[in-house]
Amino acid sequence: MSQDNLIRLVSKGDENGVGKGHVIWSHKNTKKLRNIKIELNKFNPIAKKHTKYVEKKRK
């Protein structure tokens, strides 16, 4: 599996800041979504609720 389209999604945390910085790795279709930053609602196991995850630069 190619690592070229691997992206890092970082949590913004809930309203109290719990779970901020939790990381999920995912794949992105780079042909269609090249210039678009992804924001997803995913389950955060630290906050134990769904929080917003934003695409960040890979290190």
TIMARKE-748860 format. One record per atom (N, C-alpha, C): residue number from 1; chain; atom name; x, y, z. Coordinates in Angstrom, 3 decimals, m for minus. Layout:
! residues N
(rec NUM; A; CA; (X; Y; Z))
...
//
This chain:
! residues 59
(rec 1; A; N; (0.839; m1.173; 0.000))
(rec 1; A; CA; (0.000; 0.000; 0.000))
(rec 1; A; C; (0.891; 1.245; 0.000))
(rec 2; A; N; (0.532; 2.187; m0.815))
(rec 2; A; CA; (1.342; 3.394; m0.967))
(rec 2; A; C; (1.256; 4.295; 0.249))
(rec 3; A; N; (2.389; 4.892; 0.606))
(rec 3; A; CA; (2.435; 5.821; 1.730))
(rec 3; A; C; (2.318; 7.268; 1.263))
(rec 4; A; N; (2.205; 7.480; m0.051))
(rec 4; A; CA; (2.136; 8.839; m0.590))
(rec 4; A; C; (0.875; 9.576; m0.165))
(rec 5; A; N; (m0.227; 8.870; m0.079))
(rec 5; A; CA; (m1.488; 9.525; 0.252))
(rec 5; A; C; (m1.875; 9.354; 1.723))
(rec 6; A; N; (m0.919; 9.021; 2.569))
(rec 6; A; CA; (m1.164; 8.881; 3.998))
(rec 6; A; C; (m1.192; 10.266; 4.642))
(rec 7; A; N; (m2.248; 10.549; 5.417))
(rec 7; A; CA; (m2.376; 11.853; 6.069))
(rec 7; A; C; (m2.514; 11.668; 7.571))
(rec 8; A; N; (m2.189; 12.707; 8.316))
(rec 8; A; CA; (m2.261; 12.709; 9.776))
(rec 8; A; C; (m3.416; 13.605; 10.198))
(rec 9; A; N; (m4.374; 13.050; 10.952))
(rec 9; A; CA; (m5.512; 13.802; 11.461))
(rec 9; A; C; (m5.313; 14.022; 12.955))
(rec 10; A; N; (m5.354; 15.287; 13.390))
(rec 10; A; CA; (m5.113; 15.647; 14.783))
(rec 10; A; C; (m6.404; 16.203; 15.376))
(rec 11; A; N; (m6.754; 15.745; 16.582))
(rec 11; A; CA; (m7.979; 16.155; 17.247))
(rec 11; A; C; (m7.864; 17.556; 17.832))
(rec 12; A; N; (m8.975; 18.298; 17.749))
(rec 12; A; CA; (m9.050; 19.599; 18.404))
(rec 12; A; C; (m9.539; 19.467; 19.841))
(rec 13; A; N; (m10.036; 18.296; 20.221))
(rec 13; A; CA; (m10.545; 18.062; 21.568))
(rec 13; A; C; (m11.997; 18.473; 21.687))
(rec 14; A; N; (m12.584; 18.161; 22.850))
(rec 14; A; CA; (m13.971; 18.558; 23.072))
(rec 14; A; C; (m14.032; 19.993; 23.587))
(rec 15; A; N; (m15.196; 20.419; 24.058))
(rec 15; A; CA; (m15.375; 21.812; 24.490))
(rec 15; A; C; (m14.501; 22.180; 25.690))
(rec 16; A; N; (m14.064; 21.182; 26.487))
(rec 16; A; CA; (m13.183; 21.435; 27.629))
(rec 16; A; C; (m11.709; 21.212; 27.299))
(rec 17; A; N; (m11.419; 20.820; 26.071))
(rec 17; A; CA; (m10.033; 20.583; 25.670))
(rec 17; A; C; (m9.527; 19.182; 25.952))
(rec 18; A; N; (m10.411; 18.297; 26.394))
(rec 18; A; CA; (m10.017; 16.920; 26.692))
(rec 18; A; C; (m9.795; 16.176; 25.375))
(rec 19; A; N; (m8.692; 15.474; 25.261))
(rec 19; A; CA; (m8.395; 14.685; 24.067))
(rec 19; A; C; (m7.731; 15.473; 22.963))
(rec 20; A; N; (m7.317; 16.689; 23.239))
(rec 20; A; CA; (m6.672; 17.519; 22.229))
(rec 20; A; C; (m5.307; 16.935; 21.870))
(rec 21; A; N; (m5.013; 16.842; 20.576))
(rec 21; A; CA; (m3.735; 16.330; 20.129))
(rec 21; A; C; (m3.710; 14.850; 19.802))
(rec 22; A; N; (m4.827; 14.135; 20.015))
(rec 22; A; CA; (m4.882; 12.713; 19.672))
(rec 22; A; C; (m4.761; 12.569; 18.155))
(rec 23; A; N; (m3.983; 11.595; 17.686))
(rec 23; A; CA; (m3.669; 11.459; 16.265))
(rec 23; A; C; (m4.278; 10.191; 15.686))
(rec 24; A; N; (m4.854; 10.322; 14.489))
(rec 24; A; CA; (m5.335; 9.194; 13.690))
(rec 24; A; C; (m4.690; 9.309; 12.315))
(rec 25; A; N; (m4.205; 8.187; 11.778))
(rec 25; A; CA; (m3.636; 8.166; 10.429))
(rec 25; A; C; (m4.668; 7.599; 9.481))
(rec 26; A; N; (m4.783; 8.210; 8.295))
(rec 26; A; CA; (m5.762; 7.782; 7.309))
(rec 26; A; C; (m5.209; 8.002; 5.908))
(rec 27; A; N; (m5.934; 7.541; 4.910))
(rec 27; A; CA; (m5.535; 7.732; 3.523))
(rec 27; A; C; (m6.446; 8.757; 2.864))
(rec 28; A; N; (m5.913; 9.447; 1.866))
(rec 28; A; CA; (m6.644; 10.497; 1.171))
(rec 28; A; C; (m6.467; 10.296; m0.332))
(rec 29; A; N; (m7.549; 10.456; m1.076))
(rec 29; A; CA; (m7.477; 10.389; m2.531))
(rec 29; A; C; (m6.859; 11.687; m3.035))
(rec 30; A; N; (m5.569; 11.656; m3.357))
(rec 30; A; CA; (m4.860; 12.880; m3.709))
(rec 30; A; C; (m5.188; 13.377; m5.107))
(rec 31; A; N; (m5.735; 12.539; m5.965))
(rec 31; A; CA; (m6.110; 13.001; m7.303))
(rec 31; A; C; (m7.310; 13.941; m7.249))
(rec 32; A; N; (m8.276; 13.648; m6.382))
(rec 32; A; CA; (m9.480; 14.467; m6.306))
(rec 32; A; C; (m9.385; 15.552; m5.239))
(rec 33; A; N; (m8.685; 15.290; m4.146))
(rec 33; A; CA; (m8.685; 16.187; m2.988))
(rec 33; A; C; (m7.312; 16.801; m2.744))
(rec 34; A; N; (m6.597; 17.139; m3.790))
(rec 34; A; CA; (m5.225; 17.615; m3.650))
(rec 34; A; C; (m5.110; 18.901; m2.839))
(rec 35; A; N; (m5.952; 19.890; m3.093))
(rec 35; A; CA; (m5.825; 21.207; m2.461))
(rec 35; A; C; (m6.829; 21.438; m1.342))
(rec 36; A; N; (m7.480; 20.391; m0.868))
(rec 36; A; CA; (m8.514; 20.526; 0.157))
(rec 36; A; C; (m8.004; 19.968; 1.477))
(rec 37; A; N; (m8.144; 20.751; 2.558))
(rec 37; A; CA; (m7.824; 20.281; 3.913))
(rec 37; A; C; (m9.035; 19.518; 4.443))
(rec 38; A; N; (m8.798; 18.346; 4.967))
(rec 38; A; CA; (m9.889; 17.496; 5.451))
(rec 38; A; C; (m10.177; 17.793; 6.917))
(rec 39; A; N; (m11.473; 17.904; 7.250))
(rec 39; A; CA; (m11.949; 17.993; 8.631))
(rec 39; A; C; (m13.026; 16.941; 8.803))
(rec 40; A; N; (m12.811; 16.024; 9.745))
(rec 40; A; CA; (m13.747; 14.927; 9.976))
(rec 40; A; C; (m14.163; 14.870; 11.430))
(rec 41; A; N; (m15.367; 14.356; 11.681))
(rec 41; A; CA; (m15.808; 14.053; 13.029))
(rec 41; A; C; (m15.547; 12.582; 13.268))
(rec 42; A; N; (m14.631; 12.265; 14.189))
(rec 42; A; CA; (m14.264; 10.891; 14.504))
(rec 42; A; C; (m14.377; 10.679; 16.007))
(rec 43; A; N; (m14.440; 9.408; 16.420))
(rec 43; A; CA; (m14.514; 9.089; 17.840))
(rec 43; A; C; (m13.143; 9.246; 18.473))
(rec 44; A; N; (m13.078; 9.997; 19.553))
(rec 44; A; CA; (m11.844; 10.218; 20.304))
(rec 44; A; C; (m11.905; 9.353; 21.561))
(rec 45; A; N; (m11.038; 8.326; 21.679))
(rec 45; A; CA; (m11.110; 7.432; 22.834))
(rec 45; A; C; (m10.678; 8.097; 24.142))
(rec 46; A; N; (m9.918; 9.176; 24.086))
(rec 46; A; CA; (m9.501; 9.865; 25.305))
(rec 46; A; C; (m10.658; 10.686; 25.869))
(rec 47; A; N; (m11.364; 11.410; 24.996))
(rec 47; A; CA; (m12.510; 12.217; 25.421))
(rec 47; A; C; (m13.784; 11.379; 25.528))
(rec 48; A; N; (m13.766; 10.176; 24.939))
(rec 48; A; CA; (m14.908; 9.256; 24.918))
(rec 48; A; C; (m16.138; 9.868; 24.260))
(rec 49; A; N; (m15.898; 10.639; 23.188))
(rec 49; A; CA; (m16.984; 11.204; 22.384))
(rec 49; A; C; (m16.429; 11.578; 21.019))
(rec 50; A; N; (m17.317; 11.929; 20.104))
(rec 50; A; CA; (m16.896; 12.352; 18.779))
(rec 50; A; C; (m16.359; 13.781; 18.841))
(rec 51; A; N; (m15.190; 13.989; 18.242))
(rec 51; A; CA; (m14.575; 15.315; 18.186))
(rec 51; A; C; (m14.120; 15.590; 16.758))
(rec 52; A; N; (m13.782; 16.823; 16.471))
(rec 52; A; CA; (m13.339; 17.222; 15.143))
(rec 52; A; C; (m11.852; 16.946; 14.977))
(rec 53; A; N; (m11.500; 16.288; 13.880))
(rec 53; A; CA; (m10.121; 16.002; 13.512))
(rec 53; A; C; (m9.778; 16.810; 12.270))
(rec 54; A; N; (m8.592; 17.442; 12.275))
(rec 54; A; CA; (m8.158; 18.290; 11.173))
(rec 54; A; C; (m6.866; 17.738; 10.600))
(rec 55; A; N; (m6.737; 17.819; 9.281))
(rec 55; A; CA; (m5.532; 17.337; 8.610))
(rec 55; A; C; (m4.351; 18.259; 8.922))
(rec 56; A; N; (m3.238; 17.667; 9.330))
(rec 56; A; CA; (m2.015; 18.401; 9.626))
(rec 56; A; C; (m0.900; 17.877; 8.756))
(rec 57; A; N; (0.207; 18.602; 8.712))
(rec 57; A; CA; (1.368; 18.220; 7.929))
(rec 57; A; C; (2.052; 16.998; 8.542))
(rec 58; A; N; (2.489; 16.074; 7.683))
(rec 58; A; CA; (3.239; 14.909; 8.166))
(rec 58; A; C; (4.619; 15.315; 8.588))
(rec 59; A; N; (5.143; 14.658; 9.623))
(rec 59; A; CA; (6.489; 14.947; 10.106))
(rec 59; A; C; (7.493; 14.017; 9.508))
//
